[in-house]
Amino acid sequence: FSDEDMNWMIGDPVFYQKWSHLMVQIIAKGNRIKIIHDLTRGLDEILSSIQLWIPLYLSGAIEPYYYPRKRDGIYKRSLYIAPGLCAVSSTSIGTMTADESTAVFHQDLRMVEALENEFNHYLNLCKPLMSIFTPDRHQDYLSLLESFESENAPTIFKTQHLSMLSMPEVLIESVLLKYYKASSNENKSFYYKRLENFRKTLKRNDFTEIFSIPREEALVASKVKINLPNPFESIEAFYTPDEYRRHFDHVAVLNKHYDNYNVCIEKNECSLGYTLYAKEGIGIIVSKTTIPAVVLFIQESNLFAGFWDLLIEMKEQNKE
C-alpha cells in the first residue's frame, strides 16, 4: 500500500524499468501480491498507475483492493511487506515529496509482523477493486459478458485489429465451424445474442471501435489473430487475407449504415497486450490477448474514469 507521492517509482525511467523487471521476476517465482490502491490521486497519477499495474494484473497473481471511504489526506503511508522476511515503511505529511520523507528498511521479524498486522487491519476495511477471471471461472466470465453487452450505453472497444462484433454473419459461421466444429451450434447461438445486443446499442448509443491495420506481411502469412468469443479456450485463430478483407469491408458497411458506429484506425500498429471494452457508467472489461487468458472487470468509478479518459484520448488522437 502507498498513498504517498509516486515520483520515486516512476520519475526515473531507468529505475522504473528495473522495478518492473523485478516485479515480473517475483510473480514468475509463484508469489502473489495483495495491493491496496489509493484512488484519491489526480487523473494523471491514476492513468500512470493503470499503465504501471495492468500488465501485472493480467498475470492473475495480483489481488487489488481499495478503501471506499474518504480519508483526510494529511498523514500518508507506504507499506511494502514480504511476510516473515522484511518490510519497507514510510510516512509523510500532506504534499511532502519522496525526497523529503524517510523510508525505513526492516529486518527485525517482530517489526515485520507488526507492520503486517497494520496492513491486514487496513485491508479488512477495504473492498476488491475489480473482478478477476481466470480459466477456472470462464463460465462466470461469459455470463458477465452477456449481461455487460445487454446494457445500452456509449461504448468504446479497443482491440489490436478488429472485434468479432463487426464481423459479417457469414464469416462468423465459417470461423466458428472451422475452429469449433462440433460445438459450433452452441457458439453460434451465443454469438447471435451478442450481435443482437450490438445492433441494439448501435441504434441508441455511440459505439466506437479503435484498431490498427496489420502489416501486409503478417496478413499474407495468415498471422493476424481473430478475436474469438471466449478467451479462456486455448484456441488461436488467424485470418486468411480474404477473410480479413471481408471483415474490413463489413466494417465500412456498418460505418455507412449506422450513424452511431465510429471507426478509429490507429496511425501506427499498436498492441497493448490486452483489449479494452468499456461502456460509460457500466464498467470496463480488460482482456489479456495471449494464453493463458486473464480478464478483469472494473466498475469502481475513479478507476473507470481513468480508463474512459484514456480511451477518449485514443479516440481523439486517431479520428479520421
SERO-4910 file (N, C-alpha, C, O; in steps of 0.05 Angstrom, whole numbers):
BEGIN
 pado doro    nc1    nc2    nc3   cac1   cac2   cac3    cc1    cc2    cc3    oc1    oc2    oc3
  Phe    A     17    -24      0      0      0      0     17     25      0     38     26     14
  Ser    A      9     45    -16     22     71    -14      3     92    -24     -9     90    -46
  Asp    A     -1    113     -8    -15    137    -18      4    161    -19     -5    184    -20
  Glu    A     30    155    -18     50    177    -20     55    184    -49     46    171    -68
  Asp    A     71    205    -53     79    214    -79     92    190    -95    110    177    -84
  Met    A     83    185   -120     93    163   -135    119    169   -151    129    151   -164
  Asn    A    128    193   -149    150    201   -166    176    185   -161    192    181   -179
  Trp    A    179    175   -136    202    159   -130    203    133   -148    224    123   -154
  Met    A    179    124   -156    177     99   -171    178    104   -201    191     90   -216
  Ile    A    163    124   -211    160    128   -239    176    152   -250    176    156   -274
  Gly    A    188    168   -232    202    192   -241    228    186   -257    235    201   -274
  Asp    A    242    165   -250    267    157   -263    262    133   -281    257    111   -270
  Pro    A    262    136   -307    256    114   -325    274     90   -321    265     67   -324
  Val    A    299     94   -315    318     72   -310    310     56   -286    309     31   -287
  Phe    A    303     69   -264    294     55   -240    268     41   -245    263     19   -236
  Tyr    A    249     55   -259    223     43   -264    226     18   -280    212     -2   -274
  Gln    A    243     17   -301    247     -8   -316    258    -30   -299    250    -53   -301
  Lys    A    277    -23   -281    288    -43   -263    267    -53   -244    265    -77   -239
  Trp    A    251    -35   -233    229    -43   -215    209    -62   -229    201    -82   -217
  Ser    A    201    -55   -253    182    -71   -268    194    -99   -273    180   -119   -270
  His    A    219   -101   -280    232   -126   -286    232   -144   -260    227   -168   -262
  Leu    A    238   -131   -238    239   -146   -212    211   -156   -204    208   -178   -194
  Met    A    191   -139   -209    163   -148   -203    155   -172   -219    142   -190   -209
  Val    A    163   -172   -245    157   -195   -262    171   -220   -252    159   -241   -252
  Gln    A    195   -216   -242    210   -239   -231    197   -250   -206    195   -274   -202
  Ile    A    187   -232   -189    173   -241   -164    149   -258   -171    144   -278   -159
  Ile    A    133   -249   -191    109   -264   -199    117   -290   -212    104   -310   -208
  Ala    A    138   -289   -229    146   -314   -243    155   -336   -224    154   -359   -230
  Lys    A    163   -328   -200    172   -348   -179    148   -359   -163    152   -374   -145
  Gly    A    123   -350   -171    100   -361   -158     88   -345   -135     70   -353   -122
  Asn    A     99   -321   -131     89   -304   -110     63   -290   -118     58   -286   -142
  Arg    A     47   -284    -99     22   -268   -103     25   -241    -88     39   -240    -68
  Ile    A     12   -221    -98     14   -194    -87    -13   -183    -80    -31   -183    -97
  Lys    A    -17   -175    -55    -41   -160    -47    -34   -130    -46    -15   -122    -33
  Ile    A    -49   -115    -61    -44    -86    -62    -69    -70    -56    -90    -76    -67
  Ile    A    -66    -50    -40    -88    -31    -34    -82     -5    -50    -62      8    -43
  His    A    -98      1    -70    -93     24    -86   -105     49    -74   -126     48    -61
  Asp    A    -92     71    -78   -102     97    -70   -116    110    -94   -103    117   -114
  Leu    A   -142    113    -93   -158    124   -116   -165    153   -112   -183    163   -126
  Thr    A   -152    166    -93   -158    195    -89   -138    212   -104   -138    236   -103
  Arg    A   -120    199   -119    -99    214   -134   -112    229   -157   -135    225   -164
  Gly    A    -97    248   -169   -106    262   -192   -107    243   -216    -96    221   -216
  Leu    A   -120    253   -238   -124    236   -262    -97    227   -273    -95    203   -281
  Asp    A    -77    244   -275    -51    236   -287    -39    213   -271    -28    195   -283
  Glu    A    -41    215   -245    -29    194   -228    -45    168   -231    -33    146   -232
  Ile    A    -72    170   -234    -88    146   -237    -81    132   -264    -78    108   -265
  Leu    A    -78    148   -285    -70    137   -311    -43    125   -310    -38    104   -322
  Ser    A    -24    137   -296      3    125   -293      1     99   -278     14     79   -285
  Ser    A    -16     98   -257    -20     73   -242    -32     51   -259    -24     28   -257
  Ile    A    -51     59   -277    -63     39   -295    -41     26   -312    -39      2   -314
  Gln    A    -25     43   -325     -5     33   -343     16     17   -328     29     -1   -340
  Leu    A     21     24   -303     41     11   -287     32    -17   -279     48    -36   -280
  Trp    A      6    -20   -271     -2    -45   -258    -17    -64   -276    -18    -88   -270
  Ile    A    -30    -54   -297    -47    -72   -314    -31    -97   -324    -41   -119   -322
  Pro    A     -7    -93   -335      8   -117   -344     12   -138   -321     12   -162   -326
  Leu    A     15   -128   -297     19   -146   -274     -8   -158   -266     -9   -182   -259
  Tyr    A    -30   -142   -267    -57   -153   -261    -62   -177   -279    -73   -197   -270
  Leu    A    -54   -175   -305    -61   -195   -324    -44   -220   -321    -48   -239   -337
  Ser    A    -27   -221   -302    -13   -246   -295    -31   -264   -278    -26   -288   -276
  Gly    A    -53   -252   -267    -71   -267   -249    -60   -270   -221    -72   -284   -205
  Ala    A    -37   -257   -215    -24   -261   -189    -28   -237   -171    -17   -237   -148
  Ile    A    -43   -217   -179    -47   -193   -163    -76   -193   -152    -95   -199   -166
  Glu    A    -78   -186   -126   -104   -182   -114   -107   -153   -106    -95   -144    -86
  Pro    A   -122   -137   -122   -123   -108   -117   -148   -100   -100   -169   -111   -104
  Tyr    A   -144    -81    -82   -165    -72    -64   -164    -41    -64   -145    -29    -73
  Tyr    A   -185    -29    -52   -185      0    -48   -202      6    -23   -220     -9    -16
  Tyr    A   -196     28    -10   -211     37     13   -234     55      3   -229     75    -10
  Pro    A   -259     47     10   -282     61     -3   -291     87      9   -308    101     -2
  Arg    A   -279     94     32   -288    119     45   -267    141     41   -245    136     32
  Lys    A   -275    165     49   -257    188     47   -236    187     69   -241    179     91
  Arg    A   -212    197     62   -190    200     82   -181    229     82   -185    243     62
  Asp    A   -169    238    104   -163    266    105   -139    274     88   -136    298     82
  Gly    A   -122    256     80   -100    262     62    -77    277     76    -59    286     62
  Ile    A    -77    279    102    -55    292    116    -32    273    121    -10    277    111
  Tyr    A    -37    252    137    -16    232    141    -17    212    118    -39    200    113
  Lys    A      5    207    105      7    188     83     27    166     90     45    170    106
  Arg    A     22    143     79     36    119     89     43    101     65     29     99     46
  Ser    A     66     88     68     73     66     49     81     42     65     96     43     84
  Leu    A     72     19     56     79     -7     68     85    -27     46     67    -33     29
  Tyr    A    109    -37     45    116    -59     26    127    -82     44    147    -79     57
  Ile    A    112   -104     44    118   -125     64    122   -152     50    104   -160     34
  Ala    A    143   -166     56    147   -194     49    144   -209     76    164   -210     91
  Pro    A    120   -220     82    115   -232    108    137   -252    116    145   -270    101
  Gly    A    146   -248    141    166   -267    152    194   -261    142    213   -276    150
  Leu    A    198   -241    126    225   -235    115    233   -206    121    253   -202    136
  Cys    A    219   -187    110    228   -159    113    206   -141    104    185   -150     94
  Ala    A    210   -115    108    189    -95    101    202    -68     97    224    -62    107
  Val    A    189    -51     82    196    -23     79    172     -6     87    150    -11     78
  Ser    A    176     14    104    154     32    112    163     60    109    187     67    110
  Ser    A    143     78    104    149    106    102    124    122    109    102    113    105
  Thr    A    128    145    121    106    163    128    113    192    119    136    200    121
  Ser    A     94    206    108     98    234    101     73    250    107     52    239    114
  Ile    A     76    276    106     54    294    113     46    310     88     62    322     75
  Gly    A     19    310     83      9    327     62     23    325     35     23    303     23
  Thr    A     35    347     26     47    348      0     77    342      0     90    348    -20
  Met    A     87    331     22    115    324     22    122    305     -1    106    287     -7
  Thr    A    145    310    -13    154    292    -35    170    269    -24    177    269      0
  Ala    A    176    250    -41    192    227    -33    219    235    -22    230    223     -4
  Asp    A    230    257    -34    256    266    -25    256    278      3    277    279     16
  Glu    A    232    285     12    230    298     39    223    278     61    225    285     84
  Ser    A    215    254     53    208    234     74    230    213     75    249    212     59
  Thr    A    228    196     95    248    175    100    235    147     99    215    142    112
  Ala    A    247    130     82    238    102     81    256     85     99    280     89     99
  Val    A    243     67    114    258     51    133    256     22    124    234     11    120
  Phe    A    279      8    123    280    -20    116    282    -36    141    300    -32    158
  His    A    263    -55    145    261    -71    169    268   -100    164    258   -113    145
  Gln    A    285   -111    181    291   -140    181    284   -153    207    283   -178    209
  Asp    A    280   -137    228    272   -148    254    244   -161    250    225   -147    243
  Leu    A    242   -187    254    217   -201    247    194   -193    265    171   -195    256
  Arg    A    199   -183    289    177   -172    305    165   -147    293    141   -143    293
  Met    A    183   -130    282    174   -106    268    159   -113    242    139   -100    236
  Val    A    170   -132    228    157   -141    203    129   -151    209    110   -145    194
  Glu    A    126   -167    231     99   -177    238     80   -155    246     57   -156    240
  Ala    A     91   -135    261     74   -112    269     64    -97    244     41    -89    244
  Leu    A     81    -93    224     73    -79    200     53    -96    184     35    -85    171
  Glu    A     57   -122    184     38   -140    171     10   -138    183    -10   -137    170
  Asn    A     10   -137    210    -16   -134    224    -29   -107    217    -53   -105    213
  Glu    A    -12    -86    216    -23    -59    208    -36    -61    180    -58    -51    176
  Phe    A    -22    -73    161    -32    -76    134    -58    -92    134    -77    -84    121
  Asn    A    -59   -114    148    -83   -131    148   -107   -118    161   -130   -122    152
  His    A   -102   -102    181   -124    -87    193   -136    -67    173   -160    -63    172
  Tyr    A   -118    -54    158   -128    -35    138   -142    -50    115   -163    -42    105
  Leu    A   -131    -73    107   -143    -90     86   -171    -98     93   -188   -100     76
  Asn    A   -176   -103    119   -203   -111    127   -224    -89    124   -248    -95    124
  Leu    A   -215    -65    120   -233    -42    116   -237    -36     86   -252    -18     79
  Cys    A   -224    -52     69   -224    -47     40   -242    -65     25   -252    -85     36
  Lys    A   -247    -59     -1   -263    -75    -19   -246    -83    -43   -227    -69    -50
  Pro    A   -253   -106    -56   -239   -113    -80   -242    -91   -102   -264    -81   -105
  Leu    A   -220    -85   -115   -221    -64   -135   -234    -73   -162   -245    -57   -176
  Met    A   -232    -99   -167   -242   -109   -193   -248   -139   -190   -238   -152   -171
  Ser    A   -263   -149   -209   -267   -178   -211   -246   -189   -230   -242   -178   -251
  Ile    A   -233   -211   -222   -212   -223   -238   -221   -251   -247   -228   -268   -230
  Phe    A   -221   -256   -273   -230   -281   -284   -206   -296   -296   -192   -285   -313
  Thr    A   -202   -321   -287   -182   -338   -298   -196   -363   -309   -220   -365   -306
  Pro    A   -182   -381   -322   -195   -403   -336   -215   -419   -319   -235   -429   -330
  Asp    A   -211   -421   -293   -230   -437   -277   -256   -421   -272   -275   -433   -261
  Arg    A   -257   -396   -281   -282   -380   -278   -292   -372   -306   -305   -351   -308
  His    A   -287   -388   -326   -294   -379   -353   -325   -377   -357   -334   -359   -372
  Gln    A   -340   -394   -344   -369   -392   -347   -380   -366   -333   -398   -353   -343
  Asp    A   -368   -359   -311   -375   -334   -298   -369   -310   -316   -385   -291   -317
  Tyr    A   -347   -312   -330   -340   -290   -349   -360   -288   -371   -368   -266   -378
  Leu    A   -368   -311   -383   -387   -310   -405   -414   -298   -396   -427   -284   -411
  Ser    A   -422   -305   -371   -447   -293   -360   -444   -263   -357   -462   -248   -364
  Leu    A   -421   -254   -347   -415   -226   -345   -416   -212   -372   -428   -191   -375
  Leu    A   -403   -224   -392   -402   -212   -419   -430   -209   -430   -437   -188   -442
  Glu    A   -447   -229   -427   -475   -227   -437   -490   -204   -423   -504   -189   -436
  Ser    A   -487   -202   -397   -500   -181   -382   -489   -153   -390   -504   -134   -393
  Phe    A   -463   -152   -392   -449   -127   -399   -459   -117   -427   -464    -93   -430
  Glu    A   -461   -135   -446   -468   -127   -473   -497   -121   -477   -506   -108   -496
  Ser    A   -514   -129   -457   -542   -123   -459   -548    -95   -449   -570    -85   -453
  Glu    A   -528    -82   -437   -531    -54   -427   -528    -35   -450   -508    -36   -465
  Asn    A   -547    -17   -453   -545      4   -474   -532     29   -462   -543     42   -445
  Ala    A   -508     34   -472   -492     57   -463   -471     63   -483   -463     46   -499
  Pro    A   -461     88   -484   -438     94   -502   -416     75   -497   -409     69   -474
  Thr    A   -404     64   -519   -385     42   -517   -360     49   -533   -361     60   -554
  Ile    A   -336     41   -522   -311     42   -536   -298     15   -534   -295      4   -512
  Phe    A   -290      4   -556   -277    -23   -557   -250    -19   -570   -248    -14   -594
  Lys    A   -228    -23   -555   -201    -20   -565   -189    -48   -568   -185    -62   -549
  Thr    A   -185    -56   -594   -172    -82   -599   -147    -77   -616   -142    -55   -625
  Gln    A   -131    -98   -619   -107    -95   -636   -115    -91   -665   -105    -74   -679
  His    A   -133   -109   -674   -141   -107   -702   -171   -102   -705   -180    -79   -708
  Leu    A   -188   -123   -704   -217   -120   -707   -231   -137   -686   -220   -157   -676
  Ser    A   -255   -129   -678   -271   -146   -660   -290   -163   -676   -298   -156   -698
  Met    A   -298   -186   -664   -317   -203   -678   -345   -191   -680   -361   -200   -696
  Leu    A   -350   -171   -664   -377   -159   -665   -382   -145   -692   -404   -144   -701
  Ser    A   -360   -136   -705   -363   -123   -731   -359   -141   -754   -356   -132   -777
  Met    A   -357   -168   -749   -353   -187   -770   -379   -195   -783   -399   -197   -769
  Pro    A   -380   -198   -810   -406   -206   -823   -414   -234   -814   -397   -251   -808
  Glu    A   -440   -239   -813   -451   -264   -802   -441   -289   -817   -434   -309   -805
  Val    A   -439   -287   -843   -430   -310   -859   -401   -317   -851   -395   -341   -850
  Leu    A   -385   -297   -847   -357   -302   -839   -356   -313   -810   -339   -331   -804
  Ile    A   -373   -304   -793   -375   -314   -765   -380   -344   -766   -367   -360   -753
  Glu    A   -400   -352   -782   -407   -381   -784   -384   -397   -794   -378   -419   -784
  Ser    A   -370   -386   -814   -347   -400   -825   -325   -404   -805   -313   -425   -802
  Val    A   -319   -382   -790   -298   -383   -770   -305   -402   -747   -288   -418   -738
  Leu    A   -330   -401   -737   -338   -418   -716   -337   -448   -724   -329   -465   -708
  Leu    A   -345   -453   -748   -345   -481   -758   -316   -491   -761   -310   -514   -755
  Lys    A   -298   -473   -770   -270   -481   -774   -256   -487   -747   -241   -506   -746
  Tyr    A   -261   -470   -727   -246   -473   -702   -261   -487   -680   -248   -497   -661
  Tyr    A   -288   -489   -682   -303   -502   -660   -316   -528   -669   -323   -544   -652
  Lys    A   -320   -532   -694   -331   -556   -706   -356   -566   -692   -377   -554   -696
  Ala    A   -354   -587   -675   -378   -600   -663   -394   -580   -646   -419   -583   -645
  Ser    A   -381   -561   -633   -396   -543   -615   -404   -517   -629   -412   -498   -615
  Ser    A   -403   -517   -656   -409   -492   -669   -437   -482   -665   -441   -457   -664
  Asn    A   -457   -499   -663   -485   -490   -659   -488   -475   -633   -501   -454   -632
  Glu    A   -475   -485   -612   -477   -472   -585   -463   -445   -587   -473   -425   -577
  Asn    A   -440   -444   -600   -425   -419   -603   -440   -399   -621   -439   -375   -617
  Lys    A   -453   -410   -642   -469   -392   -660   -491   -379   -644   -496   -355   -647
  Ser    A   -505   -394   -627   -527   -383   -611   -516   -361   -593   -529   -340   -591
  Phe    A   -494   -366   -580   -481   -346   -563   -474   -321   -579   -479   -298   -570
  Tyr    A   -463   -324   -603   -455   -301   -619   -478   -286   -630   -476   -261   -632
  Tyr    A   -499   -299   -638   -522   -285   -648   -534   -267   -627   -545   -245   -632
  Lys    A   -533   -276   -602   -543   -260   -580   -525   -235   -577   -535   -213   -571
  Arg    A   -499   -239   -580   -481   -216   -578   -486   -196   -601   -486   -172   -596
  Leu    A   -490   -206   -625   -495   -189   -648   -521   -173   -644   -523   -150   -651
  Glu    A   -542   -187   -633   -567   -174   -627   -563   -150   -608   -574   -129   -613
  Asn    A   -548   -155   -587   -543   -133   -567   -526   -111   -580   -530    -87   -574
  Phe    A   -507   -119   -597   -490    -99   -611   -507    -80   -628   -503    -56   -628
  Arg    A   -526    -92   -643   -544    -75   -660   -562    -58   -644   -568    -35   -652
  Lys    A   -572    -68   -621   -588    -51   -604   -573    -27   -594   -583     -5   -593
  Thr    A   -548    -32   -587   -531    -10   -577   -527     11   -600   -528     35   -595
  Leu    A   -522      1   -624   -517     20   -647   -541     38   -652   -538     60   -662
  Lys    A   -565     28   -646   -589     44   -652   -593     66   -631   -607     86   -637
  Arg    A   -581     63   -607   -587     82   -586   -563     98   -576   -566    120   -566
  Asn    A   -539     87   -580   -515    100   -568   -491     97   -587   -490     81   -605
  Asp    A   -472    115   -583   -447    113   -598   -432     88   -591   -430     80   -568
  Phe    A   -420     75   -612   -403     52   -608   -378     58   -625   -379     59   -649
  Thr    A   -355     61   -611   -330     67   -625   -312     43   -624   -307     31   -603
  Glu    A   -301     36   -647   -282     13   -648   -255     25   -656   -252     38   -677
  Ile    A   -235     20   -639   -208     30   -644   -190      6   -651   -189    -13   -635
  Phe    A   -177      7   -674   -160    -16   -681   -138     -6   -700   -139     17   -709
  Ser    A   -118    -23   -705    -97    -15   -724    -97    -35   -748   -108    -57   -746
  Ile    A    -86    -26   -770    -85    -42   -794    -60    -60   -791    -38    -50   -786
  Pro    A    -62    -86   -795    -39   -104   -793    -19    -99   -815    -26    -89   -837
  Arg    A      6   -107   -810     26   -106   -831     19   -126   -854      8   -147   -849
  Glu    A     25   -118   -878     18   -134   -902     31   -162   -900     18   -182   -907
  Glu    A     56   -164   -891     69   -190   -890     56   -209   -870     55   -233   -874
  Ala    A     46   -197   -847     32   -214   -827      5   -224   -839     -2   -247   -833
  Leu    A     -8   -207   -854    -34   -215   -866    -30   -237   -887    -45   -256   -887
  Val    A    -11   -233   -904     -5   -253   -925      3   -280   -913     -4   -301   -924
  Ala    A     17   -279   -890     26   -304   -877      4   -315   -859     10   -335   -844
  Ser    A    -20   -303   -858    -42   -312   -841    -33   -313   -812    -38   -332   -797
  Lys    A    -21   -291   -803    -12   -289   -775    -26   -267   -759    -18   -259   -738
  Val    A    -49   -257   -771    -65   -237   -757    -87   -251   -741   -103   -265   -753
  Lys    A    -87   -248   -715   -106   -263   -698   -134   -253   -700   -140   -229   -703
  Ile    A   -153   -272   -698   -181   -266   -696   -189   -266   -666   -181   -284   -651
  Asn    A   -204   -246   -658   -213   -244   -630   -237   -263   -626   -259   -255   -630
  Leu    A   -231   -287   -617   -252   -307   -613   -268   -299   -587   -258   -285   -570
  Pro    A   -293   -310   -585   -311   -300   -563   -302   -308   -535   -306   -292   -517
  Asn    A   -290   -331   -532   -282   -340   -505   -252   -341   -503   -239   -360   -513
  Pro    A   -240   -321   -489   -210   -321   -488   -198   -344   -472   -174   -348   -472
  Phe    A   -215   -358   -457   -205   -380   -440   -203   -407   -454   -192   -426   -442
  Glu    A   -212   -408   -479   -207   -432   -494   -180   -430   -508   -174   -410   -520
  Ser    A   -164   -451   -505   -137   -450   -516   -137   -454   -546   -125   -472   -557
  Ile    A   -151   -435   -560   -153   -436   -589   -143   -410   -600   -151   -388   -591
  Glu    A   -124   -412   -618   -115   -388   -632   -124   -389   -661   -117   -408   -675
  Ala    A   -139   -369   -669   -150   -368   -696   -137   -345   -712   -131   -324   -700
  Phe    A   -133   -349   -737   -119   -329   -754   -135   -324   -780   -145   -343   -792
  Tyr    A   -136   -299   -788   -149   -292   -814   -132   -302   -837   -108   -302   -837
  Thr    A   -146   -311   -858   -134   -312   -885   -136   -284   -896   -152   -268   -886
  Pro    A   -120   -277   -916   -122   -250   -927   -151   -243   -937   -160   -221   -933
  Asp    A   -165   -263   -949   -192   -259   -959   -211   -254   -936   -229   -237   -938
  Glu    A   -208   -269   -913   -226   -266   -890   -222   -238   -878   -242   -225   -871
  Tyr    A   -198   -229   -876   -193   -202   -865   -206   -181   -883   -218   -162   -873
  Arg    A   -202   -184   -909   -214   -164   -928   -244   -163   -925   -256   -141   -925
  Arg    A   -257   -186   -923   -286   -187   -920   -295   -174   -894   -315   -160   -893
  His    A   -280   -179   -872   -286   -167   -846   -283   -136   -848   -300   -121   -839
  Phe    A   -261   -128   -860   -255    -99   -861   -277    -85   -879   -286    -63   -872
  Asp    A   -284    -98   -901   -305    -86   -918   -332    -83   -903   -347    -64   -906
  His    A   -337   -103   -885   -362   -102   -870   -362    -79   -849   -383    -67   -843
  Val    A   -338    -73   -839   -335    -50   -821   -343    -24   -835   -357     -7   -824
  Ala    A   -335    -22   -861   -342      1   -877   -373      3   -881   -384     24   -881
  Val    A   -386    -21   -885   -415    -22   -888   -429    -12   -862   -447      4   -864
  Leu    A   -419    -22   -839   -431    -14   -814   -428     16   -810   -446     30   -800
  Asn    A   -404     26   -816   -398     55   -813   -417     72   -830   -424     94   -821
  Lys    A   -424     62   -853   -442     77   -871   -471     74   -862   -487     93   -864
  His    A   -479     50   -852   -507     45   -846   -515     56   -819   -538     65   -816
  Tyr    A   -497     57   -799   -504     66   -772   -489     92   -765   -465     93   -765
  Asp    A   -504    113   -760   -492    138   -753   -477    136   -727   -458    151   -722
  Asn    A   -485    118   -709   -473    116   -683   -447     98   -683   -433     97   -662
  Tyr    A   -441     86   -705   -418     68   -706   -394     85   -716   -394     96   -738
  Asn    A   -373     87   -700   -349    103   -706   -325     85   -708   -321     67   -691
  Val    A   -309     90   -728   -284     75   -732   -260     93   -728   -259    114   -740
  Cys    A   -242     85   -711   -217    100   -707   -193     81   -713   -189     62   -698
  Ile    A   -179     86   -735   -157     69   -743   -131     82   -732   -125    105   -739
  Glu    A   -117     67   -715    -92     77   -704    -71     81   -726    -68     65   -744
  Lys    A    -57    103   -724    -38    111   -744    -14     91   -745     -3     87   -766
  Asn    A     -7     81   -722     14     61   -720      3     36   -708    -12     37   -689
  Glu    A     11     12   -719      2    -13   -708     11    -14   -679     35    -11   -673
  Cys    A     -8    -20   -661     -2    -18   -632    -16    -41   -618    -40    -44   -620
  Ser    A      0    -57   -602    -12    -77   -586     -5    -72   -557     18    -72   -549
  Leu    A    -26    -67   -541    -22    -63   -512    -17    -89   -498     -8    -90   -475
  Gly    A    -24   -111   -511    -24   -137   -498    -50   -144   -485    -53   -165   -473
  Tyr    A    -70   -126   -488    -96   -130   -477   -117   -113   -492   -109    -93   -504
  Thr    A   -142   -122   -492   -163   -106   -504   -178    -91   -482   -179    -99   -459
  Leu    A   -190    -68   -489   -205    -51   -471   -233    -49   -482   -237    -39   -505
  Tyr    A   -254    -56   -467   -281    -57   -476   -298    -42   -455   -304    -54   -434
  Ala    A   -305    -17   -460   -317      0   -439   -344     10   -447   -349     17   -469
  Lys    A   -362     10   -427   -389     22   -430   -391     43   -408   -389     38   -385
  Glu    A   -397     68   -417   -398     90   -399   -419     86   -378   -442     79   -384
  Gly    A   -411     89   -352   -429     85   -330   -434     56   -322   -448     51   -303
  Ile    A   -423     37   -337   -428      9   -332   -402     -4   -321   -402    -17   -300
  Gly    A   -380     -1   -336   -355    -14   -328   -337    -19   -352   -344    -11   -374
  Ile    A   -315    -32   -347   -296    -38   -368   -285    -66   -365   -279    -75   -343
  Ile    A   -284    -80   -388   -272   -107   -388   -244   -105   -401   -241    -95   -423
  Val    A   -224   -114   -386   -196   -114   -396   -188   -143   -400   -188   -159   -381
  Ser    A   -182   -150   -425   -176   -178   -431   -147   -181   -442   -139   -167   -460
  Lys    A   -132   -199   -429   -105   -206   -439   -108   -220   -466   -125   -237   -469
  Thr    A    -90   -214   -485    -93   -224   -512    -76   -249   -517    -76   -259   -540
  Thr    A    -61   -258   -497    -44   -282   -501    -52   -303   -481    -65   -297   -461
  Ile    A    -45   -328   -487    -51   -350   -469    -29   -352   -448     -5   -349   -455
  Pro    A    -35   -358   -422    -62   -362   -411    -77   -336   -407    -66   -316   -400
  Ala    A   -103   -337   -413   -120   -313   -412   -127   -305   -383   -130   -322   -365
  Val    A   -129   -279   -379   -139   -267   -354   -157   -244   -363   -149   -228   -380
  Val    A   -180   -241   -350   -198   -219   -356   -204   -204   -330   -209   -216   -309
  Leu    A   -204   -177   -331   -211   -160   -309   -237   -146   -315   -241   -137   -338
  Phe    A   -254   -143   -295   -278   -126   -298   -278   -105   -276   -277   -111   -252
  Ile    A   -278    -80   -285   -275    -57   -266   -299    -39   -267   -308    -31   -289
  Gln    A   -310    -34   -244   -333    -16   -241   -328      9   -223   -342     29   -225
  Glu    A   -307      7   -206   -302     28   -188   -299     55   -203   -284     56   -223
  Ser    A   -313     75   -194   -317     99   -210   -291    114   -217   -288    123   -240
  Asn    A   -273    117   -198   -249    132   -203   -231    118   -224   -220    130   -242
  Leu    A   -228     92   -220   -211     76   -238   -223     75   -266   -210     77   -286
  Phe    A   -250     71   -267   -264     70   -292   -260     97   -307   -255     98   -331
  Ala    A   -263    119   -292   -259    146   -304   -232    149   -317   -229    161   -338
  Gly    A   -211    138   -303   -184    139   -314   -182    124   -341   -171    134   -360
  Phe    A   -194    100   -342   -194     84   -366   -210     98   -388   -201    100   -411
  Trp    A   -234    108   -381   -251    121   -401   -237    145   -413   -238    149   -438
  Asp    A   -223    161   -397   -209    184   -407   -186    175   -425   -179    188   -445
  Leu    A   -173    153   -418   -151    142   -435   -162    134   -462   -149    139   -482
  Leu    A   -186    121   -463   -198    113   -488   -207    137   -504   -204    137   -529
  Ile    A   -218    157   -491   -226    182   -505   -202    195   -518   -203    205   -541
  Glu    A   -180    195   -503   -155    206   -514   -146    191   -539   -138    203   -559
  Met    A   -147    164   -538   -140    147   -561   -159    154   -585   -150    156   -608
  Lys    A   -185    157   -579   -205    162   -599   -198    189   -613   -199    191   -637
  Glu    A   -192    210   -597   -187    236   -608   -161    236   -625   -160    250   -645
  Gln    A   -141    221   -616   -116    220   -630   -118    207   -657   -102    212   -675
  Asn    A   -137    189   -660   -139    173   -684   -164    178   -700   -172    161   -717
  Lys    A   -176    201   -696   -200    209   -712   -193    211   -741   -172    221   -749
  Glu    A   -211    200   -758   -207    202   -787   -214    230   -797   -212    236   -820
***
